[in-house]
C-alpha cells in the first residue's frame, strides 16, 4: 500500500519543490499541479515524488494524526 505524505513547501525551483515533514526533507515535482499557484508554506500531498494536491493545514494535520495512530497501533507480531 502506498500513502501520500502531507509536506510543507520550503523552497520552489521551477517545477520542483523542496518539502519538509517531521524533520525529513524531500524534493518533489509540481508537474501534476502546474496550473495551481503553489507558495512557500503551502501544504502539499506528496506521492511517489509528485505533489498531487494542495491541502489546508487542518487537512495535513488530520492526515498526520491518522498516520501516527496507525503507526502506534501496528503490531509486527500480528499477521492477517
N, C-alpha and C positions, 0 to 999 in steps of 0.2 A: 504494500500500500504506500502510495506517495502522498505527502501532505504539502500544501503550500505553507510558507512561513511568513508571518507578518514581520516586516522590517521597516526601519525608518531611513529615509534618504539622507545621506550625509554629504554627498558630492555628486554633481551631474557633469558628464563629459559627453556631449552629443547624444547618442542613443544608448549610452551606458550610464549606470548609476552605481555609486558605492553606497551600500546599505549596511545597517547595523541592527542587531537584535541580541540582547542578553550577552553583550560583550564580544560577539562574533561578527566580523565584517565579511561581506561578500560583494562581488561585482555582478550586476545583473543587466540584462538587455531591456531597453524600453521599446523594442520593436513592436510588441503587441499593443502598446499604449501610445503609439506615435501621434495619434490625434487628440491625446489628452494633455492638459497642462500639468506638468509634474514639477514640484518645487522642493527645495531642501526642507526637510522637516516633515514631508508627507509620509504617510504610511502606505506601503505597497504590499500586496501579496506576491511573494517570490516563489516560483515553482520551476525547478529544473533550469535555473539560470535566467529565467524570464520574469519580468514583472507582468502579472496577469490582470491585476485590478488595483485601483486606488481604494483605500478604506479609511474610515474615520478612526480616530484614536480609540474610541469606545469599541468599535468592531475588532481592532487589533488586540486590545486588552482582553476582550471576551474570548477570542481565539486562544490567546496565551493561557488564560485560566483553564480552558478545556484541555489544552495540551499538557499543562502542568498536572492536572488531575489524572489524565491518562498515564503519565509517567510515574506518579506516586502510587497508582493502583496496579501497576504492572508487576506481575509475579513471574519471573522466568521459570519457576518450577511448574507452573500450570501449562497444560497443553490443551489444544482444542480438538 
